[in-house]
Amino acid sequence: MEDIAYIKPSEHINPSFWNEFQNTLSTFLNVSIAIYDKDGFVLSPPSRADEICEIIKKQTTKGMELYRDSYRKAIAEAIQTAGPYIYK
């Protein structure tokens, strides 16, 4: 993966424009969209939160841990593919 050039999206696109686009696409597709960099840091925060996830996160500390672990797993899988990735 080191041979893949890394660029910051904010170097090429207006962040507020991207957020508007992402939110519109998210609403149209009825899915949450978030973009992370190769190190797992948020480049574009989730456009909408899944209601079930929100309930789980707020109920208990364990719920929050499970939620975070799920995102870590998704990010790890995406990094291994070294390309665009949809976590299901």
Contact map, one row per residue, 1 for C-alpha under 8 A:
1111000000000000000000000000000000000000000000000000000000000000000000000000000001000000
1111100000000000000000000000000000000000000000000000000000000000000000000000000000000000
1111100000000000000000000000000000000000000000000000000000000000000000000000000000000000
1111110000000000000000000000000000000000000000000000000000000000000000000000000000000000
0111111000000000000000000000000000000000000000000000000000000000000000000000000000000000
0001111100000000000000000000000000000000000000000000000000000000000000000000000000000000
0000111110100000000000000000000000000000000000000000000000000000000000000000000000000000
0000011111110000000000000000000000000000000000000000000000000000000000000000000000000000
0000001111111000000000000000000000000000001000000000000000000000000000000000000000000000
0000000111111110000000000000000000000000000000000000000000000000000000000000000000000000
0000001111111000000000000000000000000000000000000000000000000000000000000000000000000000
0000000111111100000000000000000000000000000000000000000000000000000000000000000000000000
0000000011111110110000000000000000000000000000000000000000000000000000000000000000000000
0000000001011111110000000000000000000000000000000000000000000000000000000000000000000000
0000000001001111111000000000000000000000000000000000000000000000000000000000000000000000
0000000000000111111100000000000000000000000000000000000000000000000000000000000000000000
0000000000001111111110000000000000000000000000000000000000000000000000000000000000000000
0000000000001111111111000000000000000000000000000000000000000000000000000000000000000000
0000000000000011111111100000000000000000000100100000000000000000000000000000000000000000
0000000000000001111111110000000000000000000000000000000000000000000000000000000000000000
0000000000000000111111111000000000000000000000000000000000000000000000000000000000000000
0000000000000000011111111100000010000000000000100000000000000000000000000000000000000000
0000000000000000001111111110000010000000000000110000000000000000000000000000000000000000
0000000000000000000111111111000000000000000000000000000000000000000000000000000000000000
0000000000000000000011111111100000000000000000000000000000000000000000000000000000000000
0000000000000000000001111111111110000000000000110000000000000000000000000000000000000000
0000000000000000000000111111111000000000000000000000000000000000000000000000000000000000
0000000000000000000000011111110000000000000000000000000000000000000000000000000000000000
0000000000000000000000001111111000000000000000000000000000000000000000000000000000000000
0000000000000000000000000111111100000000000000000000000000000000000000000000000000000000
0000000000000000000000000110111110000000000000010100000000000000000000000000000000000000
0000000000000000000000000100011111000000000001111100000000000000000000000000000000000000
0000000000000000000001100100001111100000000011110000000000000000000000000000000000000000
0000000000000000000000000000000111110000011111100000000000000000000000000000000000000000
0000000000000000000000000000000011111000011111000000000000000000000000000000000000000000
0000000000000000000000000000000001111111111100000000000000000000000000000010000000000000
0000000000000000000000000000000000111111111000000000000000000000000000000000000000000000
0000000000000000000000000000000000011111100000000000000000000000000000000000001000000000
0000000000000000000000000000000000011111100000000000000000000000000000000000000000000000
0000000000000000000000000000000000011111110000000000000000000000000000010010000000000000
0000000000000000000000000000000000011111111000000000000000000000000000000000000000000000
0000000000000000000000000000000001111001111110000000000000000000000000000000000000000000
0000000010000000000000000000000001111000111110000000000000000000000000000000000000000000
0000000000000000001000000000000001110000011111000000000000000000000000000000000000000000
0000000000000000000000000000000011100000011111100000000000000000000000000000000000000000
0000000000000000000000000000000111100000000111111000000000000000000000000000000000000000
0000000000000000001001100100000111000000000011111000000000000000000000000000000000000000
0000000000000000000000100100001110000000000001111100000000000000000000000000000000000000
0000000000000000000000000000000100000000000001111110110000000000000000000000000000000000
0000000000000000000000000000001100000000000000011111110000000000000000000000000000000000
0000000000000000000000000000000000000000000000001111111000000000000000000000000000000000
0000000000000000000000000000000000000000000000000111111100000000000000000000000000000000
0000000000000000000000000000000000000000000000001111111110000000001000000000000000000000
0000000000000000000000000000000000000000000000001111111111000000000000000000000000000000
0000000000000000000000000000000000000000000000000011111111100000000000000000000000000000
0000000000000000000000000000000000000000000000000001111111110011001000000000000000000000
0000000000000000000000000000000000000000000000000000111111111011101000000000000000000000
0000000000000000000000000000000000000000000000000000011111111011000000000000000000000000
0000000000000000000000000000000000000000000000000000001111111010000000000000000000000000
0000000000000000000000000000000000000000000000000000000111111111000000000000000000000000
0000000000000000000000000000000000000000000000000000000011111111100000000000000000000000
0000000000000000000000000000000000000000000000000000000000011111110000000000000000000000
0000000000000000000000000000000000000000000000000000000111111111111000000000000000000000
0000000000000000000000000000000000000000000000000000000111011111111100000000000000000000
0000000000000000000000000000000000000000000000000000000010001111111110000000000000000000
0000000000000000000000000000000000000000000000000000000000000111111111000000000000000000
0000000000000000000000000000000000000000000000000000100110000011111111100000000000000000
0000000000000000000000000000000000000000000000000000000000000001111111110000000000000000
0000000000000000000000000000000000000000000000000000000000000000111111111000000000000000
0000000000000000000000000000000000000000000000000000000000000000011111111100000000000000
0000000000000000000000000000000000000000000000000000000000000000001111111110000000000000
0000000000000000000000000000000000000001000000000000000000000000000111111111000000000000
0000000000000000000000000000000000000000000000000000000000000000000011111111100000000000
0000000000000000000000000000000000000000000000000000000000000000000001111111110000000010
0000000000000000000000000000000000010001000000000000000000000000000000111111111000000000
0000000000000000000000000000000000000000000000000000000000000000000000011111111100000000
0000000000000000000000000000000000000000000000000000000000000000000000001111111110000000
0000000000000000000000000000000000000000000000000000000000000000000000000111111111111110
0000000000000000000000000000000000000100000000000000000000000000000000000011111111100000
0000000000000000000000000000000000000000000000000000000000000000000000000001111111000000
0000000000000000000000000000000000000000000000000000000000000000000000000000111111111000
1000000000000000000000000000000000000000000000000000000000000000000000000000011111110000
0000000000000000000000000000000000000000000000000000000000000000000000000000011011111000
0000000000000000000000000000000000000000000000000000000000000000000000000000010011111100
0000000000000000000000000000000000000000000000000000000000000000000000000000010010111110
0000000000000000000000000000000000000000000000000000000000000000000000000000010000011111
0000000000000000000000000000000000000000000000000000000000000000000000000100010000001111
0000000000000000000000000000000000000000000000000000000000000000000000000000000000000111
